Amino acid sequence: MALLYASRSSRKATAGLVVRQLGRAAHLEFVDRAVGVVGVGVGVGGVAGGGSAVRSAVDSGAVGGIGVSFLQCPSWGAVKSGWDAESLGWYQGARLVGAGLVLYRWLPRVRRCLAYLPEGPMIDWFGERTGTEVAEWLGPLVEGLRRRGAFAVKLGPKVVSRIWSVATLKQAMAGGGQWRLGDVPADYVDARADELSRRLRALGWRRARPGGDGFTDFQPRYLFRLPLAGRSEEQISAGFSQQWRRNIRLSQRADVHVACVGRSWLPEFHRLYVETAARGWFTPRPLEYFQRMFDAFDEEDPQRIRLYIARRGNEALAAATMVRVGSYAWYSYGASANQGREYRPSNALQWRMIQDCVADGMNVYDLRGIGDSLDPAHHLYGLLRFKAGLGGEAVEYLGEWDYPINPVLYRAFQFYLARR
């Protein structure tokens, strides 16, 4: 079935779209153009504070454009050791109309790989700009990756499916009777996302199984973000919970100071990160990973990544990284010390990062993944509560989708993932 779909779609697309290797400069130019066309982060409304259900369209899934993620920038391929990386472009004649960063993870001994496009590719998923059906986009992609040795293709459309206002979220967390975010009626539902899901399934694509606290996919399916467009610092902070505002004032009285610092502070960030990992029972990435990230991002754009440190006196208490593409900013990695948490350095850190986003004209501050459990006893509930305290909105993306090219290897790979 996989090869039949690839060959049928590629024949259909021959007269329309062709996928071929893309140079780094052309890839970056496409990212810049997509950011400019879509206005990444430019909303038409917003679900903020205690607002009612309004459409908050800040990326491709909501405005019919091309969603842009830092995970689809060429620099991300240089960050991911253990993966090969390649930029691909969709051409309509001589015109570049889509782009994607593909990461290849090779299996030992068999020379077959998983081809993965995290939060990508950057294409017109709904066909509203180009009039191109999703089969015409994905057919030549699957065929090209099959020739490169892929046993399966995994991609993650940057398409918003549902949005919950913070008021709806907090009501559910207070005991609305639902135990999963997905069971809570959303304030905004994009019917086009449901139709896209139907078409992907009809073409043989498979979405990750439900469950896994919203983290079944390689990238989180649920996230929390704070719309900033057209809002002042005062308006944004007015949407914070009372606890958040108290914690910010407490950190100020305790003389916690936050600074945006250079990469020379990465060892101090990593020390805090290792403490956080021990406290949270997860395996920390090595310092070299973050050094490689800063090297790759800085080479691509000096404003792509920033490091923030919260200190009290000479003691570093918390740290975080922020990534930017266009007018969209992501809170990437956070860390905090075991001591000094009573001074609320993490709240001070987030507030400074938000203030810098407002000053620099960012339209969205994305706090990345949240779990979908609303059970107060769940280990991810505290993360959800922390992020919800900022106001904003919870978002569900379409999720990641797999296309098995070699069903036997694909099943073996799924078995491996289940046992990790």
C-alpha positions in Angstrom: 0.0 0.0 0.0 2.8 2.4 0.8 4.6 2.0 -2.5 1.3 2.1 -4.4 0.4 5.5 -2.8 3.9 6.9 -3.5 3.9 5.9 -7.2 0.3 7.0 -7.8 0.8 10.4 -6.1 4.2 11.0 -7.8 2.7 10.4 -11.2 -0.1 12.8 -10.4 2.3 15.4 -9.1 4.8 15.1 -12.0 3.1 17.9 -13.9 2.7 20.0 -10.8 5.2 19.7 -7.9 8.7 18.3 -7.9 10.7 17.7 -4.7 14.5 18.1 -4.9 17.4 19.0 -2.7 17.5 22.6 -1.5 20.6 24.7 -0.7 21.0 26.2 2.7 20.7 29.8 1.5 17.5 29.0 -0.5 16.0 27.2 2.5 16.7 30.2 4.8 15.3 32.6 2.2 12.1 30.5 2.1 11.8 30.7 5.9 12.2 34.5 5.8 9.6 34.7 3.0 7.2 32.4 4.8 7.5 34.5 7.9 6.8 37.6 6.0 3.8 36.3 4.0 2.1 34.6 6.9 3.2 37.1 9.6 4.0 34.3 12.0 2.3 35.2 15.2 -0.1 37.7 13.7 -3.4 36.8 15.2 -6.9 37.7 14.2 -8.4 38.0 17.6 -6.9 36.1 20.5 -7.8 33.9 23.4 -6.2 35.6 26.3 -6.8 36.1 30.0 -10.5 35.3 30.6 -11.6 36.1 27.0 -14.3 34.3 25.2 -13.9 31.9 22.4 -12.3 33.8 19.6 -10.1 32.5 16.8 -6.4 33.0 17.6 -4.7 32.3 14.3 -1.0 32.6 14.7 0.3 30.0 12.4 -0.4 28.0 9.3 -3.1 25.8 10.6 -5.3 28.8 11.4 -4.6 31.2 8.6 -4.1 28.9 5.6 -0.4 29.9 5.1 2.8 28.2 5.9 3.7 27.4 9.5 7.3 28.1 10.5 9.1 26.3 13.3 12.7 26.6 14.4 12.8 22.9 14.1 12.5 23.4 10.3 15.4 25.8 10.0 18.6 24.4 8.5 20.4 25.0 11.8 18.4 22.4 13.6 20.0 19.7 11.5 23.4 20.7 12.8 22.1 20.5 16.4 20.9 16.9 16.1 23.9 14.6 16.4 23.2 11.0 15.4 21.0 12.2 12.6 21.8 13.1 9.1 20.0 16.2 7.7 18.9 17.4 4.3 16.9 20.4 3.1 14.3 19.6 0.5 12.2 22.0 -1.6 8.9 21.7 -3.5 9.1 23.3 -6.9 6.3 24.3 -9.2 8.2 24.8 -12.4 11.1 27.1 -11.3 9.2 28.5 -8.3 10.0 27.3 -4.8 6.6 26.8 -3.1 7.5 24.7 -0.1 10.5 23.5 2.0 11.3 21.1 4.7 14.2 19.9 6.9 14.5 16.1 6.9 16.4 14.3 9.6 17.5 10.7 8.8 18.1 8.2 11.6 19.8 5.1 10.2 19.2 1.6 11.5 22.4 -0.4 12.1 23.4 -3.0 9.5 20.4 -2.7 7.2 21.0 0.8 5.6 17.5 1.9 6.1 16.4 5.0 7.9 13.5 6.8 9.5 12.9 10.1 7.7 11.6 12.7 10.1 10.3 16.3 9.5 9.8 17.8 12.9 7.0 20.3 12.9 7.1 20.3 9.2 7.2 20.4 6.3 6.5 24.1 5.5 3.8 23.6 2.8 0.4 24.9 2.1 -1.5 22.2 4.0 -5.0 23.4 3.2 -4.2 24.3 -0.4 -5.7 27.8 0.2 -2.8 29.7 -1.4 -1.7 27.2 -4.1 -4.8 25.2 -4.8 -2.7 22.0 -4.4 -4.1 18.9 -2.7 -2.2 17.3 0.2 -1.6 14.2 -1.9 0.2 16.2 -4.5 2.5 17.6 -1.8 3.3 14.4 0.0 3.4 12.0 -2.9 6.7 13.1 -4.4 8.1 13.5 -0.9 7.4 9.9 0.0 8.7 8.7 -3.3 11.9 10.7 -2.9 12.5 9.5 0.6 11.9 5.9 -0.4 14.7 6.2 -2.9 16.9 7.6 -0.2 16.4 4.4 1.9 13.6 5.4 4.3 11.6 2.6 5.8 9.1 5.2 7.1 8.4 8.9 7.0 7.3 10.8 10.1 6.1 14.4 9.8 4.3 16.9 12.1 2.1 19.4 10.4 2.2 22.8 12.1 -1.5 22.9 12.0 -3.7 24.0 14.9 -6.6 21.7 15.5 -8.2 23.1 18.8 -7.7 26.0 21.2 -8.8 26.3 24.8 -8.8 29.7 26.5 -7.1 29.9 29.9 -10.6 30.5 31.5 -11.9 27.2 30.0 -8.7 25.5 31.0 -8.8 26.7 34.6 -12.5 25.8 34.9 -11.6 22.2 33.8 -8.7 22.1 36.2 -10.9 23.2 39.0 -13.0 20.1 38.6 -15.2 20.2 35.5 -15.4 16.4 35.4 -12.9 15.8 32.6 -9.6 14.1 33.3 -8.0 14.8 29.9 -7.7 18.2 28.1 -8.9 16.5 24.9 -12.2 15.7 26.5 -12.9 19.4 27.3 -15.0 21.3 24.8 -12.6 23.7 23.0 -13.2 27.4 22.5 -12.0 27.1 18.9 -12.1 24.1 16.5 -10.7 24.2 13.0 -12.8 22.0 10.8 -10.1 22.2 8.1 -7.8 20.3 10.5 -10.3 17.5 10.8 -10.7 17.3 7.1 -6.9 17.2 6.7 -6.7 14.3 9.2 -9.3 12.5 7.2 -7.4 12.9 3.9 -4.1 11.8 5.5 -5.7 8.7 6.8 -7.2 8.0 3.4 -3.7 8.2 1.9 -2.3 5.7 4.4 -0.8 8.0 7.0 -1.1 7.0 10.6 -1.3 9.3 13.6 0.5 8.4 16.8 -1.7 6.4 19.2 -3.6 8.4 21.8 -2.3 8.5 25.4 1.2 9.2 26.6 0.1 12.3 28.4 0.2 14.3 25.2 3.9 13.4 24.7 3.4 10.2 22.6 4.8 12.0 19.6 8.5 13.0 19.2 7.3 16.6 19.6 4.4 17.5 22.0 0.9 17.6 20.6 -0.4 20.0 23.2 1.3 23.3 24.1 0.7 26.5 25.9 1.3 29.9 24.3 0.8 33.6 25.2 -0.4 35.9 22.4 1.4 39.3 22.6 0.4 41.1 19.4 -1.1 44.5 20.1 -0.8 44.1 23.9 1.2 46.2 26.4 3.1 44.8 29.4 0.3 46.0 31.6 -2.4 44.2 29.6 -0.4 41.0 29.5 0.4 41.0 33.2 -3.2 41.7 34.0 -4.0 38.3 32.6 -1.6 36.6 35.0 -3.0 34.7 38.0 -2.8 36.4 41.3 -0.2 33.9 42.4 2.0 34.7 39.4 1.8 38.4 40.1 2.6 37.9 43.8 5.6 35.7 42.9 7.0 38.3 40.5 6.7 41.0 43.3 8.3 38.6 45.7 11.3 38.1 43.4 11.7 41.8 43.0 11.7 42.4 46.8 14.3 39.6 47.1 16.6 41.4 44.7 16.4 38.7 42.0 17.9 40.1 38.8 17.5 38.6 35.4 19.9 39.3 32.6 20.3 38.2 29.0 23.8 36.8 28.8 26.3 35.4 26.3 27.2 31.8 25.5 30.1 32.0 28.1 27.4 31.4 30.7 26.4 28.0 29.2 28.4 26.0 31.8 26.5 27.8 34.6 23.2 27.1 32.8 24.2 23.5 32.4 25.0 23.2 36.1 21.4 24.3 36.9 20.0 22.1 34.2 21.7 19.0 35.7 20.3 19.8 39.1 16.9 20.1 37.5 17.3 16.8 35.7 18.2 15.1 39.0 15.1 16.6 40.7 12.8 15.7 37.8 14.2 12.2 37.2 15.2 12.7 33.5 18.5 12.3 31.7 20.2 15.6 31.0 21.7 16.5 27.7 25.4 17.1 27.8 26.9 20.6 27.8 28.2 20.0 24.2 24.6 19.7 23.0 23.8 23.3 24.1 27.2 24.6 22.8 26.4 23.0 19.4 22.9 24.6 19.5 24.3 28.1 20.1 27.0 27.6 17.5 24.5 26.5 14.8 21.8 29.1 15.7 24.2 32.0 16.0 25.7 31.2 12.6 22.3 31.2 11.0 21.0 34.3 12.8 22.6 36.2 15.8 19.1 36.8 17.1 18.0 33.2 16.8 18.7 32.1 20.4 19.2 33.8 23.7 20.2 32.7 27.2 18.8 34.3 30.4 20.1 33.9 33.9 18.3 34.9 37.1 20.6 35.7 40.0 20.4 36.8 43.6 23.7 38.5 44.4 26.3 36.4 42.8 24.3 33.2 43.0 22.6 31.8 39.8 19.2 30.5 40.7 17.5 29.9 37.4 18.2 30.0 33.7 16.4 29.5 30.4 16.9 29.6 26.6 14.6 31.3 24.1 14.5 30.7 20.3 13.0 33.2 17.8 12.0 33.0 14.2 10.3 36.0 12.8 7.9 37.4 15.3 7.4 34.0 17.1 9.4 33.2 20.2 9.7 29.8 22.0 10.7 29.1 25.6 13.1 26.3 24.9 15.0 24.9 27.9 14.6 25.9 31.6 16.6 25.1 34.7 16.7 26.0 38.4 18.8 25.4 41.4 17.6 23.3 44.4 18.2 26.3 46.7 16.7 29.7 46.5 13.4 28.6 45.0 11.5 30.5 47.7 12.7 33.7 45.9 10.7 32.7 42.8 13.5 33.1 40.2 11.6 31.2 37.6 8.7 33.6 37.7 11.2 36.5 37.4 12.9 34.8 34.5 9.7 34.3 32.5 8.5 37.8 33.1 11.8 39.3 31.8 11.7 37.1 28.7 8.1 38.1 28.0 9.0 41.8 28.5 11.9 41.4 26.0 9.5 39.8 23.5 7.0 42.7 23.8 9.9 45.3 23.4 11.1 43.5 20.3 7.7 43.2 18.7 7.2 39.5 19.1 3.6 38.4 18.5 3.6 35.1 20.3 5.5 33.6 23.3 5.3 29.8 23.0 6.0 27.9 26.2 6.0 24.6 24.3 4.6 21.3 25.6 2.1 20.5 28.3 0.6 17.2 29.3 -3.1 16.6 28.6 -3.9 15.2 32.1 -6.1 17.3 34.3 -5.5 15.1 37.3 -3.9 17.1 40.2 -2.0 13.9 41.2 -0.4 13.6 37.8 3.3 14.3 37.6 2.8 16.8 34.7 0.0 18.7 36.4 2.3 21.2 38.1 3.8 22.1 34.7 0.4 22.8 33.3 -0.6 24.9 36.3 2.6 26.9 36.1 2.1 27.8 32.4 -1.6 28.4 32.8 -0.8 31.1 35.4 0.5 33.3 32.6 -2.9 33.6 30.9 -2.9 32.7 27.2 -4.2 29.6 25.7 -3.7 25.8 25.4 -3.4 24.5 21.8 -3.6 21.1 20.2 -1.7 20.6 17.0 -2.7 18.0 14.4 0.0 15.7 15.8 2.7 13.6 14.2 1.9 11.2 11.3 3.8 8.2 10.1 3.8 6.7 6.6 5.2 3.1 6.6 7.2 2.4 3.5 8.5 -0.9 4.7 5.8 -2.3 7.1 8.1 -5.0 8.6 10.8 -2.5 9.6 8.2 0.0 10.7 6.6 -2.5 13.1 10.0 -3.4 14.5 10.8 0.3 15.0 7.4 0.8 16.8 8.2 -2.1 19.1 11.6 -0.6 19.9 10.0 2.7 20.8 7.4 1.1 23.0 10.1 -0.7 25.0 12.4 2.3 25.5 
